[in-house]
């Protein structure tokens, strides 16, 4: 039997097939913070399922002697998968300690610890230093006093819950390592994985790189906005890593064969001086690497130009999120730009031959069946542009911590998911093949049936256009099909 001090586990959102393989970036930095003093290994359960059709995580857990199981519960889609992993760890190794972390675990920490005795500790907020401190406290010289001083920790203490406030957040003074994933089983295959499976025939490798934490916005649908970071994670403002450190990591990624760096944040969020400095370093460093950036608004003209001059264009993508085709509805949901400005920026992206993606959503607050027609009309205007890689139009799910979740009355929202138990049951029903609530809410203008009708309407529109899309195929549009 192999031994390791700490076993990091990223769950699949479904127990019998790979689903949501992307690992939280903070899990990598936590792992690297402790790797020199503790033996560490990591398993991405969905990745292993993708590589081996009959893979069973419980069989692997039986072959490893581990003291600590560190499981991420960042995205609510893992609410059942994470707790099921925790249960298996305790069943197979009753003496181990199970630690959860991530946004969803942080928001529902007391409820989870109260109702799931397979979870020993939850660390709220940034975990790099608190997790290291916890390991010291529960090590050979077990110290209850040290445990009580861990930032953001929630746990049962003599039949009562201890819930420490978050007192530590990462900063530029902390030189965290967000790049080294060699402790992850099949880490090279992870670089060739998309959201749901490993692709052996994929000709590029990509990696999500943390360049900052927090947000300056509070978009209606997002549980990672500025308000939740301030309220729950003691982060009063955004934190961006220095451009020197980001460039260092881009160079490291390039050296291990990564073709595309997926940025955690839009660097425009930190201001023009920041992104100009970063792009200049990339250009001067002659890195042959693409950049994938999900923009928080519309890109500035100079940003587009310098992005094209700094990153390898054919490996790069800029993602714009119009959300819908109605200017007023878009603004009420946090994206304050107009259709005319969007089309102008799209034209500039075409001028510079930059591949781009447009993201729309079904079920927005204040949207209606009538205004959804404007979304289809807007999408059609860009659909046949040569550098448009993809148009997404996906249904929203109520995100815990989002303005829609915290202030439903301000958005005309009628929530169906209010507690962790609700999210857990939703994911469990999906895992068991039962009916589940895909949206988790309805609005004062759209019932769930209306939302599904809008999805059908979008799919019919898209299917009608497929022959024209095929006729206008370019190398940058391979992802369309």
TIZA-145947 format. One record per residue (C-alpha): residue number from 1; z negated, x negated, y. Coordinates in nm, 2 decimals. Example, Ala and Ser with C-alpha at 12.3 -4.5 7.8 and 13.67 -1.06 7.14 Angstrom:
TIZA-145947
i = 1 pz = -0.78 px = -1.23 py = -0.45
i = 2 pz = -0.71 px = -1.37 py = -0.11
end
This chain:
TIZA-145947
i = 1 pz = 0.00 px = 0.00 py = 0.00
i = 2 pz = 0.10 px = -0.13 py = 0.34
i = 3 pz = -0.17 px = -0.15 py = 0.61
i = 4 pz = -0.14 px = -0.09 py = 0.99
i = 5 pz = -0.40 px = -0.03 py = 1.25
i = 6 pz = -0.19 px = 0.22 py = 1.44
i = 7 pz = 0.09 px = 0.44 py = 1.31
i = 8 pz = 0.30 px = 0.60 py = 1.59
i = 9 pz = 0.47 px = 0.92 py = 1.48
i = 10 pz = 0.75 px = 1.12 py = 1.66
i = 11 pz = 0.78 px = 1.46 py = 1.50
i = 12 pz = 1.10 px = 1.65 py = 1.43
i = 13 pz = 1.08 px = 2.00 py = 1.59
i = 14 pz = 1.18 px = 2.14 py = 1.26
i = 15 pz = 1.00 px = 2.05 py = 0.93
i = 16 pz = 1.31 px = 2.04 py = 0.71
i = 17 pz = 1.59 px = 1.91 py = 0.93
i = 18 pz = 1.62 px = 1.66 py = 1.23
i = 19 pz = 1.57 px = 1.83 py = 1.56
i = 20 pz = 1.50 px = 1.66 py = 1.90
i = 21 pz = 1.50 px = 1.29 py = 1.80
i = 22 pz = 1.45 px = 1.15 py = 2.15
i = 23 pz = 1.11 px = 0.98 py = 2.18
i = 24 pz = 0.90 px = 1.00 py = 2.50
i = 25 pz = 0.95 px = 0.68 py = 2.70
i = 26 pz = 0.57 px = 0.65 py = 2.74
i = 27 pz = 0.52 px = 0.63 py = 2.37
i = 28 pz = 0.72 px = 0.30 py = 2.37
i = 29 pz = 0.51 px = 0.15 py = 2.65
i = 30 pz = 0.18 px = 0.26 py = 2.49
i = 31 pz = 0.30 px = 0.09 py = 2.16
i = 32 pz = 0.39 px = -0.23 py = 2.34
i = 33 pz = 0.06 px = -0.24 py = 2.53
i = 34 pz = -0.14 px = -0.28 py = 2.21
i = 35 pz = 0.11 px = -0.46 py = 1.97
i = 36 pz = -0.03 px = -0.81 py = 2.03
i = 37 pz = -0.39 px = -0.72 py = 1.94
i = 38 pz = -0.33 px = -0.45 py = 1.67
i = 39 pz = -0.09 px = -0.41 py = 1.39
i = 40 pz = 0.16 px = -0.14 py = 1.49
i = 41 pz = 0.45 px = 0.05 py = 1.33
i = 42 pz = 0.63 px = 0.37 py = 1.44
i = 43 pz = 0.83 px = 0.63 py = 1.25
i = 44 pz = 1.07 px = 0.88 py = 1.41
i = 45 pz = 1.05 px = 1.16 py = 1.15
i = 46 pz = 1.38 px = 1.33 py = 1.27
i = 47 pz = 1.56 px = 1.00 py = 1.25
i = 48 pz = 1.45 px = 0.94 py = 0.90
i = 49 pz = 1.56 px = 1.29 py = 0.80
i = 50 pz = 1.90 px = 1.22 py = 0.95
i = 51 pz = 1.93 px = 0.90 py = 0.76
i = 52 pz = 1.80 px = 1.04 py = 0.42
i = 53 pz = 1.86 px = 1.41 py = 0.34
i = 54 pz = 1.56 px = 1.43 py = 0.10
i = 55 pz = 1.32 px = 1.24 py = 0.33
i = 56 pz = 0.96 px = 1.37 py = 0.32
i = 57 pz = 0.72 px = 1.22 py = 0.57
i = 58 pz = 0.42 px = 1.29 py = 0.35
i = 59 pz = 0.56 px = 1.05 py = 0.09
i = 60 pz = 0.58 px = 0.78 py = 0.34
i = 61 pz = 0.23 px = 0.85 py = 0.48
i = 62 pz = 0.09 px = 0.80 py = 0.12
i = 63 pz = 0.24 px = 0.45 py = 0.12
i = 64 pz = 0.07 px = 0.34 py = 0.44
i = 65 pz = -0.30 px = 0.27 py = 0.50
i = 66 pz = -0.35 px = 0.35 py = 0.87
i = 67 pz = -0.66 px = 0.38 py = 1.09
i = 68 pz = -0.51 px = 0.57 py = 1.38
i = 69 pz = -0.22 px = 0.82 py = 1.39
i = 70 pz = -0.08 px = 0.84 py = 1.74
i = 71 pz = 0.15 px = 1.15 py = 1.76
i = 72 pz = 0.34 px = 1.26 py = 2.07
i = 73 pz = 0.33 px = 1.62 py = 2.19
i = 74 pz = 0.53 px = 1.58 py = 2.50
i = 75 pz = 0.79 px = 1.86 py = 2.48
i = 76 pz = 0.67 px = 2.21 py = 2.39
i = 77 pz = 0.94 px = 2.23 py = 2.13
i = 78 pz = 0.72 px = 2.00 py = 1.91
i = 79 pz = 0.42 px = 2.23 py = 1.93
i = 80 pz = 0.43 px = 2.31 py = 1.56
i = 81 pz = 0.58 px = 1.98 py = 1.44
i = 82 pz = 0.32 px = 1.76 py = 1.61
i = 83 pz = 0.03 px = 1.96 py = 1.47
i = 84 pz = 0.18 px = 1.98 py = 1.13
i = 85 pz = 0.21 px = 1.60 py = 1.13
i = 86 pz = -0.16 px = 1.58 py = 1.24
i = 87 pz = -0.26 px = 1.81 py = 0.95
i = 88 pz = -0.06 px = 1.59 py = 0.70
i = 89 pz = -0.23 px = 1.27 py = 0.83
i = 90 pz = -0.57 px = 1.42 py = 0.78
i = 91 pz = -0.49 px = 1.56 py = 0.44
i = 92 pz = -0.35 px = 1.23 py = 0.31
i = 93 pz = -0.59 px = 1.00 py = 0.50
i = 94 pz = -0.91 px = 1.20 py = 0.59
i = 95 pz = -1.08 px = 0.89 py = 0.74
i = 96 pz = -0.80 px = 0.83 py = 1.00
i = 97 pz = -0.83 px = 0.93 py = 1.36
i = 98 pz = -0.55 px = 1.14 py = 1.51
i = 99 pz = -0.46 px = 1.10 py = 1.87
i = 100 pz = -0.22 px = 1.32 py = 2.06
i = 101 pz = -0.05 px = 1.26 py = 2.40
i = 102 pz = 0.23 px = 1.39 py = 2.62
i = 103 pz = 0.27 px = 1.66 py = 2.88
i = 104 pz = 0.22 px = 1.96 py = 2.65
i = 105 pz = -0.08 px = 1.80 py = 2.48
i = 106 pz = -0.22 px = 1.73 py = 2.83
i = 107 pz = -0.17 px = 2.08 py = 2.97
i = 108 pz = -0.34 px = 2.25 py = 2.66
i = 109 pz = -0.58 px = 1.98 py = 2.56
i = 110 pz = -0.90 px = 2.19 py = 2.54
i = 111 pz = -0.73 px = 2.47 py = 2.35
i = 112 pz = -0.57 px = 2.23 py = 2.10
i = 113 pz = -0.89 px = 2.04 py = 2.03
i = 114 pz = -1.08 px = 2.37 py = 2.00
i = 115 pz = -0.85 px = 2.53 py = 1.75
i = 116 pz = -0.71 px = 2.24 py = 1.55
i = 117 pz = -0.97 px = 2.02 py = 1.38
i = 118 pz = -0.70 px = 1.78 py = 1.26
i = 119 pz = -0.69 px = 1.64 py = 1.61
i = 120 pz = -0.96 px = 1.40 py = 1.71
i = 121 pz = -0.86 px = 1.30 py = 2.06
i = 122 pz = -0.60 px = 1.39 py = 2.32
i = 123 pz = -0.52 px = 1.16 py = 2.61
i = 124 pz = -0.40 px = 1.33 py = 2.92
i = 125 pz = -0.16 px = 1.17 py = 3.16
i = 126 pz = -0.04 px = 0.81 py = 3.14
i = 127 pz = -0.16 px = 0.67 py = 2.81
i = 128 pz = -0.10 px = 0.29 py = 2.82
i = 129 pz = -0.45 px = 0.18 py = 2.94
i = 130 pz = -0.65 px = 0.48 py = 2.81
i = 131 pz = -0.52 px = 0.44 py = 2.46
i = 132 pz = -0.60 px = 0.07 py = 2.45
i = 133 pz = -0.95 px = 0.15 py = 2.58
i = 134 pz = -0.99 px = 0.42 py = 2.31
i = 135 pz = -0.89 px = 0.18 py = 2.04
i = 136 pz = -1.16 px = -0.07 py = 2.16
i = 137 pz = -1.42 px = 0.21 py = 2.16
i = 138 pz = -1.35 px = 0.34 py = 1.81
i = 139 pz = -1.30 px = 0.00 py = 1.66
i = 140 pz = -1.54 px = -0.20 py = 1.45
i = 141 pz = -1.81 px = -0.17 py = 1.71
i = 142 pz = -1.78 px = 0.21 py = 1.75
i = 143 pz = -1.92 px = 0.30 py = 2.09
i = 144 pz = -1.97 px = 0.66 py = 2.19
i = 145 pz = -2.05 px = 0.54 py = 2.54
i = 146 pz = -1.71 px = 0.37 py = 2.57
i = 147 pz = -1.53 px = 0.68 py = 2.45
i = 148 pz = -1.69 px = 0.89 py = 2.72
i = 149 pz = -1.54 px = 0.66 py = 2.98
i = 150 pz = -1.18 px = 0.68 py = 2.86
i = 151 pz = -0.95 px = 0.82 py = 3.14
i = 152 pz = -0.82 px = 1.17 py = 3.06
i = 153 pz = -0.96 px = 1.20 py = 2.71
i = 154 pz = -1.04 px = 1.53 py = 2.55
i = 155 pz = -1.24 px = 1.56 py = 2.22
i = 156 pz = -1.52 px = 1.73 py = 2.04
i = 157 pz = -1.86 px = 1.58 py = 2.10
i = 158 pz = -2.15 px = 1.73 py = 1.90
i = 159 pz = -2.00 px = 2.07 py = 1.88
i = 160 pz = -1.90 px = 2.07 py = 2.25
i = 161 pz = -1.58 px = 1.97 py = 2.42
i = 162 pz = -1.57 px = 1.66 py = 2.64
i = 163 pz = -1.28 px = 1.67 py = 2.88
i = 164 pz = -1.26 px = 1.37 py = 3.11
i = 165 pz = -1.05 px = 1.39 py = 3.43
i = 166 pz = -0.76 px = 1.16 py = 3.46
i = 167 pz = -0.87 px = 0.85 py = 3.65
i = 168 pz = -0.59 px = 0.60 py = 3.58
i = 169 pz = -0.22 px = 0.61 py = 3.64
i = 170 pz = 0.03 px = 0.33 py = 3.59
i = 171 pz = 0.16 px = 0.14 py = 3.89
i = 172 pz = 0.39 px = -0.16 py = 3.97
i = 173 pz = 0.09 px = -0.38 py = 3.91
i = 174 pz = 0.11 px = -0.29 py = 3.54
i = 175 pz = 0.39 px = -0.48 py = 3.37
i = 176 pz = 0.45 px = -0.23 py = 3.10
i = 177 pz = 0.72 px = -0.29 py = 2.84
i = 178 pz = 0.95 px = 0.01 py = 2.80
i = 179 pz = 1.23 px = -0.17 py = 2.61
i = 180 pz = 1.10 px = -0.34 py = 2.29
i = 181 pz = 1.14 px = -0.08 py = 2.01
i = 182 pz = 1.14 px = -0.33 py = 1.72
i = 183 pz = 0.82 px = -0.18 py = 1.58
i = 184 pz = 1.02 px = 0.15 py = 1.52
i = 185 pz = 1.15 px = 0.19 py = 1.17
i = 186 pz = 1.54 px = 0.19 py = 1.19
i = 187 pz = 1.53 px = 0.11 py = 1.55
i = 188 pz = 1.89 px = 0.00 py = 1.56
i = 189 pz = 2.00 px = 0.34 py = 1.42
i = 190 pz = 1.79 px = 0.50 py = 1.68
i = 191 pz = 2.02 px = 0.35 py = 1.95
i = 192 pz = 2.31 px = 0.54 py = 1.79
i = 193 pz = 2.13 px = 0.88 py = 1.77
i = 194 pz = 2.18 px = 1.18 py = 1.99
i = 195 pz = 1.93 px = 1.46 py = 2.04
i = 196 pz = 1.96 px = 1.59 py = 1.69
i = 197 pz = 2.10 px = 1.33 py = 1.45
i = 198 pz = 2.20 px = 0.98 py = 1.39
i = 199 pz = 2.58 px = 0.92 py = 1.42
i = 200 pz = 2.70 px = 0.63 py = 1.21
i = 201 pz = 3.05 px = 0.65 py = 1.36
i = 202 pz = 2.93 px = 0.65 py = 1.72
i = 203 pz = 3.09 px = 0.35 py = 1.89
i = 204 pz = 2.82 px = 0.30 py = 2.16
i = 205 pz = 2.45 px = 0.25 py = 2.17
i = 206 pz = 2.23 px = 0.42 py = 2.43
i = 207 pz = 1.87 px = 0.40 py = 2.53
i = 208 pz = 1.64 px = 0.60 py = 2.77
i = 209 pz = 1.48 px = 0.36 py = 3.02
i = 210 pz = 1.18 px = 0.45 py = 3.23
i = 211 pz = 1.24 px = 0.36 py = 3.60
i = 212 pz = 0.96 px = 0.57 py = 3.74
i = 213 pz = 0.72 px = 0.86 py = 3.68
i = 214 pz = 0.65 px = 1.19 py = 3.86
i = 215 pz = 0.88 px = 1.39 py = 4.08
i = 216 pz = 0.92 px = 1.49 py = 4.45
i = 217 pz = 1.06 px = 1.83 py = 4.36
i = 218 pz = 0.92 px = 2.15 py = 4.20
i = 219 pz = 1.21 px = 2.32 py = 4.05
i = 220 pz = 1.13 px = 2.67 py = 3.92
i = 221 pz = 1.20 px = 2.60 py = 3.55
i = 222 pz = 1.07 px = 2.24 py = 3.51
i = 223 pz = 0.73 px = 2.15 py = 3.37
i = 224 pz = 0.76 px = 1.79 py = 3.50
i = 225 pz = 0.76 px = 1.86 py = 3.87
i = 226 pz = 0.55 px = 1.71 py = 4.15
i = 227 pz = 0.28 px = 1.98 py = 4.15
i = 228 pz = 0.20 px = 1.94 py = 3.78
i = 229 pz = 0.18 px = 1.56 py = 3.81
i = 230 pz = -0.06 px = 1.59 py = 4.10
i = 231 pz = -0.27 px = 1.87 py = 3.95
i = 232 pz = -0.29 px = 1.75 py = 3.59
i = 233 pz = -0.22 px = 1.38 py = 3.59
i = 234 pz = -0.37 px = 1.25 py = 3.91
i = 235 pz = -0.03 px = 1.13 py = 4.04
i = 236 pz = -0.02 px = 1.23 py = 4.41
i = 237 pz = 0.33 px = 1.09 py = 4.45
i = 238 pz = 0.62 px = 0.94 py = 4.25
i = 239 pz = 0.59 px = 0.60 py = 4.11
i = 240 pz = 0.91 px = 0.39 py = 4.08
i = 241 pz = 0.92 px = 0.05 py = 3.91
i = 242 pz = 1.04 px = -0.24 py = 4.11
i = 243 pz = 1.42 px = -0.30 py = 4.10
i = 244 pz = 1.34 px = -0.65 py = 3.96
i = 245 pz = 1.17 px = -0.50 py = 3.66
i = 246 pz = 1.44 px = -0.24 py = 3.60
i = 247 pz = 1.71 px = -0.50 py = 3.63
i = 248 pz = 1.52 px = -0.72 py = 3.38
i = 249 pz = 1.51 px = -0.44 py = 3.14
i = 250 pz = 1.88 px = -0.35 py = 3.18
i = 251 pz = 1.96 px = -0.71 py = 3.10
i = 252 pz = 1.74 px = -0.70 py = 2.79
i = 253 pz = 1.91 px = -0.38 py = 2.68
i = 254 pz = 2.25 px = -0.54 py = 2.73
i = 255 pz = 2.15 px = -0.84 py = 2.52
i = 256 pz = 2.05 px = -0.63 py = 2.22
i = 257 pz = 2.39 px = -0.44 py = 2.23
i = 258 pz = 2.30 px = -0.13 py = 2.43
i = 259 pz = 2.61 px = 0.01 py = 2.60
i = 260 pz = 2.45 px = 0.29 py = 2.81
i = 261 pz = 2.12 px = 0.30 py = 2.99
i = 262 pz = 1.99 px = 0.65 py = 3.04
i = 263 pz = 1.78 px = 0.65 py = 3.35
i = 264 pz = 1.46 px = 0.85 py = 3.35
i = 265 pz = 1.50 px = 0.94 py = 3.72
i = 266 pz = 1.76 px = 0.96 py = 3.98
i = 267 pz = 1.71 px = 0.64 py = 4.18
i = 268 pz = 1.81 px = 0.83 py = 4.50
i = 269 pz = 1.47 px = 0.99 py = 4.47
i = 270 pz = 1.31 px = 0.67 py = 4.59
i = 271 pz = 1.55 px = 0.62 py = 4.88
i = 272 pz = 1.86 px = 0.44 py = 4.98
i = 273 pz = 1.70 px = 0.09 py = 5.00
i = 274 pz = 1.58 px = 0.13 py = 4.64
i = 275 pz = 1.91 px = 0.23 py = 4.47
i = 276 pz = 2.11 px = -0.01 py = 4.68
i = 277 pz = 1.89 px = -0.30 py = 4.57
i = 278 pz = 1.91 px = -0.20 py = 4.21
i = 279 pz = 2.29 px = -0.15 py = 4.21
i = 280 pz = 2.33 px = -0.48 py = 4.38
i = 281 pz = 2.13 px = -0.66 py = 4.11
i = 282 pz = 2.34 px = -0.50 py = 3.84
i = 283 pz = 2.66 px = -0.59 py = 4.01
i = 284 pz = 2.56 px = -0.95 py = 4.08
i = 285 pz = 2.42 px = -0.99 py = 3.73
i = 286 pz = 2.76 px = -0.90 py = 3.58
i = 287 pz = 2.61 px = -0.67 py = 3.33
i = 288 pz = 2.86 px = -0.49 py = 3.12
i = 289 pz = 2.66 px = -0.17 py = 3.08
i = 290 pz = 2.70 px = 0.20 py = 3.16
i = 291 pz = 2.45 px = 0.41 py = 3.35
i = 292 pz = 2.37 px = 0.77 py = 3.27
i = 293 pz = 2.18 px = 0.94 py = 3.55
i = 294 pz = 2.08 px = 1.31 py = 3.58
i = 295 pz = 2.09 px = 1.36 py = 3.95
i = 296 pz = 1.82 px = 1.57 py = 4.12
i = 297 pz = 2.07 px = 1.69 py = 4.38
i = 298 pz = 2.42 px = 1.58 py = 4.50
i = 299 pz = 2.50 px = 1.21 py = 4.52
i = 300 pz = 2.56 px = 1.05 py = 4.85
i = 301 pz = 2.91 px = 0.92 py = 4.92
i = 302 pz = 2.80 px = 0.55 py = 4.92
i = 303 pz = 2.59 px = 0.61 py = 4.60
i = 304 pz = 2.91 px = 0.72 py = 4.42
i = 305 pz = 3.10 px = 0.42 py = 4.54
i = 306 pz = 2.83 px = 0.16 py = 4.46
i = 307 pz = 2.76 px = 0.32 py = 4.12
i = 308 pz = 3.13 px = 0.29 py = 4.03
i = 309 pz = 3.13 px = -0.07 py = 4.15
i = 310 pz = 2.80 px = -0.17 py = 3.96
i = 311 pz = 2.82 px = 0.00 py = 3.62
i = 312 pz = 3.10 px = 0.01 py = 3.37
i = 313 pz = 3.27 px = 0.34 py = 3.46
i = 314 pz = 3.40 px = 0.43 py = 3.12
i = 315 pz = 3.05 px = 0.40 py = 2.98
i = 316 pz = 2.88 px = 0.59 py = 3.26
i = 317 pz = 2.80 px = 0.95 py = 3.34
i = 318 pz = 2.65 px = 1.13 py = 3.64
i = 319 pz = 2.50 px = 1.47 py = 3.56
i = 320 pz = 2.49 px = 1.73 py = 3.83
i = 321 pz = 2.28 px = 2.05 py = 3.79
i = 322 pz = 2.42 px = 2.34 py = 3.99
i = 323 pz = 2.23 px = 2.58 py = 3.77
i = 324 pz = 2.44 px = 2.87 py = 3.88
i = 325 pz = 2.74 px = 2.97 py = 4.10
i = 326 pz = 2.54 px = 3.15 py = 4.37
i = 327 pz = 2.41 px = 2.94 py = 4.66
i = 328 pz = 2.11 px = 3.16 py = 4.73
i = 329 pz = 1.99 px = 3.18 py = 4.37
i = 330 pz = 2.04 px = 2.81 py = 4.33
i = 331 pz = 1.83 px = 2.73 py = 4.64
i = 332 pz = 1.54 px = 2.96 py = 4.53
i = 333 pz = 1.53 px = 2.76 py = 4.20
i = 334 pz = 1.50 px = 2.42 py = 4.37
i = 335 pz = 1.86 px = 2.30 py = 4.41
i = 336 pz = 1.95 px = 2.33 py = 4.78
i = 337 pz = 2.32 px = 2.26 py = 4.80
i = 338 pz = 2.62 px = 2.48 py = 4.84
i = 339 pz = 2.93 px = 2.53 py = 4.62
i = 340 pz = 3.15 px = 2.38 py = 4.89
i = 341 pz = 2.94 px = 2.06 py = 4.90
i = 342 pz = 2.94 px = 2.05 py = 4.52
i = 343 pz = 3.32 px = 2.07 py = 4.50
i = 344 pz = 3.35 px = 1.80 py = 4.76
i = 345 pz = 3.13 px = 1.56 py = 4.56
i = 346 pz = 3.32 px = 1.64 py = 4.24
i = 347 pz = 3.64 px = 1.54 py = 4.42
i = 348 pz = 3.48 px = 1.21 py = 4.51
i = 349 pz = 3.37 px = 1.15 py = 4.15
i = 350 pz = 3.73 px = 1.21 py = 4.05
i = 351 pz = 3.85 px = 0.97 py = 4.31
i = 352 pz = 3.63 px = 0.69 py = 4.17
i = 353 pz = 3.71 px = 0.79 py = 3.80
i = 354 pz = 3.34 px = 0.85 py = 3.72
i = 355 pz = 3.28 px = 1.07 py = 3.42
i = 356 pz = 3.04 px = 1.36 py = 3.50
i = 357 pz = 2.87 px = 1.66 py = 3.35
i = 358 pz = 2.78 px = 1.99 py = 3.50
i = 359 pz = 2.47 px = 2.18 py = 3.38
i = 360 pz = 2.43 px = 2.55 py = 3.43
i = 361 pz = 2.15 px = 2.77 py = 3.29
i = 362 pz = 2.11 px = 3.13 py = 3.17
i = 363 pz = 1.79 px = 3.32 py = 3.26
i = 364 pz = 1.72 px = 3.18 py = 3.61
i = 365 pz = 1.48 px = 3.37 py = 3.83
i = 366 pz = 1.67 px = 3.58 py = 4.08
i = 367 pz = 1.99 px = 3.56 py = 3.88
i = 368 pz = 2.16 px = 3.88 py = 3.77
i = 369 pz = 2.46 px = 3.99 py = 3.57
i = 370 pz = 2.66 px = 4.02 py = 3.89
i = 371 pz = 2.57 px = 3.67 py = 4.02
i = 372 pz = 2.64 px = 3.52 py = 3.68
i = 373 pz = 3.01 px = 3.60 py = 3.74
i = 374 pz = 3.00 px = 3.35 py = 4.03
i = 375 pz = 2.88 px = 3.09 py = 3.78
i = 376 pz = 3.18 px = 3.14 py = 3.56
i = 377 pz = 3.41 px = 3.13 py = 3.86
i = 378 pz = 3.25 px = 2.80 py = 3.98
i = 379 pz = 3.28 px = 2.65 py = 3.64
i = 380 pz = 3.64 px = 2.74 py = 3.61
i = 381 pz = 3.72 px = 2.55 py = 3.93
i = 382 pz = 3.61 px = 2.22 py = 3.77
i = 383 pz = 3.69 px = 2.29 py = 3.41
i = 384 pz = 4.02 px = 2.10 py = 3.39
i = 385 pz = 3.93 px = 1.80 py = 3.60
i = 386 pz = 4.02 px = 1.48 py = 3.41
i = 387 pz = 3.68 px = 1.32 py = 3.44
i = 388 pz = 3.46 px = 1.62 py = 3.36
i = 389 pz = 3.30 px = 1.53 py = 3.02
i = 390 pz = 3.12 px = 1.85 py = 2.96
i = 391 pz = 2.99 px = 2.18 py = 3.10
i = 392 pz = 2.66 px = 2.30 py = 2.96
i = 393 pz = 2.53 px = 2.65 py = 3.01
i = 394 pz = 2.21 px = 2.68 py = 2.81
i = 395 pz = 1.93 px = 2.94 py = 2.80
i = 396 pz = 1.60 px = 2.84 py = 2.96
i = 397 pz = 1.28 px = 2.85 py = 2.77
i = 398 pz = 0.96 px = 2.90 py = 2.97
i = 399 pz = 0.83 px = 2.54 py = 3.03
i = 400 pz = 0.45 px = 2.51 py = 3.04
i = 401 pz = 0.34 px = 2.37 py = 3.38
i = 402 pz = 0.65 px = 2.49 py = 3.56
i = 403 pz = 0.63 px = 2.71 py = 3.87
i = 404 pz = 0.78 px = 2.99 py = 3.65
i = 405 pz = 0.48 px = 2.94 py = 3.41
i = 406 pz = 0.21 px = 2.89 py = 3.67
i = 407 pz = 0.33 px = 3.14 py = 3.94
i = 408 pz = 0.53 px = 3.40 py = 3.75
i = 409 pz = 0.48 px = 3.66 py = 4.02
i = 410 pz = 0.66 px = 3.44 py = 4.28
i = 411 pz = 0.97 px = 3.43 py = 4.06
i = 412 pz = 0.99 px = 3.78 py = 3.92
i = 413 pz = 0.89 px = 3.64 py = 3.58
i = 414 pz = 0.72 px = 3.83 py = 3.29
i = 415 pz = 0.59 px = 3.55 py = 3.06
i = 416 pz = 0.57 px = 3.60 py = 2.69
i = 417 pz = 0.42 px = 3.25 py = 2.63
i = 418 pz = 0.09 px = 3.19 py = 2.80
i = 419 pz = -0.12 px = 2.97 py = 2.57
i = 420 pz = -0.07 px = 2.68 py = 2.33
i = 421 pz = -0.11 px = 2.93 py = 2.05
i = 422 pz = 0.19 px = 3.12 py = 2.18
i = 423 pz = 0.41 px = 2.80 py = 2.18
i = 424 pz = 0.27 px = 2.70 py = 1.84
i = 425 pz = 0.36 px = 3.04 py = 1.68
i = 426 pz = 0.70 px = 3.04 py = 1.84
i = 427 pz = 0.79 px = 2.70 py = 1.69
i = 428 pz = 0.63 px = 2.78 py = 1.36
i = 429 pz = 0.83 px = 3.10 py = 1.33
i = 430 pz = 1.15 px = 2.90 py = 1.40
i = 431 pz = 1.05 px = 2.65 py = 1.14
i = 432 pz = 0.99 px = 2.92 py = 0.88
i = 433 pz = 1.32 px = 3.09 py = 0.95
i = 434 pz = 1.16 px = 3.39 py = 1.11
i = 435 pz = 1.25 px = 3.57 py = 1.43
i = 436 pz = 1.12 px = 3.39 py = 1.74
i = 437 pz = 1.12 px = 3.43 py = 2.11
i = 438 pz = 1.39 px = 3.19 py = 2.23
i = 439 pz = 1.33 px = 3.25 py = 2.60
i = 440 pz = 0.96 px = 3.31 py = 2.62
i = 441 pz = 0.99 px = 3.54 py = 2.92
i = 442 pz = 1.22 px = 3.79 py = 3.09
i = 443 pz = 1.28 px = 3.86 py = 3.46
i = 444 pz = 1.27 px = 4.15 py = 3.69
i = 445 pz = 1.65 px = 4.15 py = 3.68
i = 446 pz = 1.73 px = 4.03 py = 3.33
i = 447 pz = 1.59 px = 4.15 py = 3.00
i = 448 pz = 1.62 px = 3.92 py = 2.70
i = 449 pz = 1.91 px = 4.13 py = 2.58
i = 450 pz = 2.08 px = 4.08 py = 2.91
i = 451 pz = 2.03 px = 3.70 py = 2.89
i = 452 pz = 2.19 px = 3.70 py = 2.54
i = 453 pz = 2.48 px = 3.91 py = 2.68
i = 454 pz = 2.54 px = 3.65 py = 2.95
i = 455 pz = 2.54 px = 3.37 py = 2.69
i = 456 pz = 2.80 px = 3.57 py = 2.49
i = 457 pz = 3.00 px = 3.61 py = 2.81
i = 458 pz = 2.99 px = 3.24 py = 2.88
i = 459 pz = 3.09 px = 3.15 py = 2.52
i = 460 pz = 3.38 px = 3.39 py = 2.53
i = 461 pz = 3.50 px = 3.24 py = 2.86
i = 462 pz = 3.47 px = 2.89 py = 2.72
i = 463 pz = 3.65 px = 2.97 py = 2.39
i = 464 pz = 3.94 px = 3.13 py = 2.58
i = 465 pz = 3.98 px = 2.80 py = 2.77
i = 466 pz = 3.97 px = 2.56 py = 2.46
i = 467 pz = 4.36 px = 2.55 py = 2.42
i = 468 pz = 4.39 px = 2.44 py = 2.78
i = 469 pz = 4.11 px = 2.19 py = 2.74
i = 470 pz = 4.28 px = 2.04 py = 2.44
i = 471 pz = 4.61 px = 2.02 py = 2.63
i = 472 pz = 4.44 px = 1.83 py = 2.92
i = 473 pz = 4.23 px = 1.59 py = 2.70
i = 474 pz = 4.14 px = 1.25 py = 2.83
i = 475 pz = 3.93 px = 0.97 py = 2.69
i = 476 pz = 3.64 px = 1.07 py = 2.91
i = 477 pz = 3.64 px = 1.43 py = 2.77
i = 478 pz = 3.58 px = 1.35 py = 2.40
i = 479 pz = 3.24 px = 1.50 py = 2.42
i = 480 pz = 3.38 px = 1.84 py = 2.50
i = 481 pz = 3.47 px = 1.91 py = 2.14
end
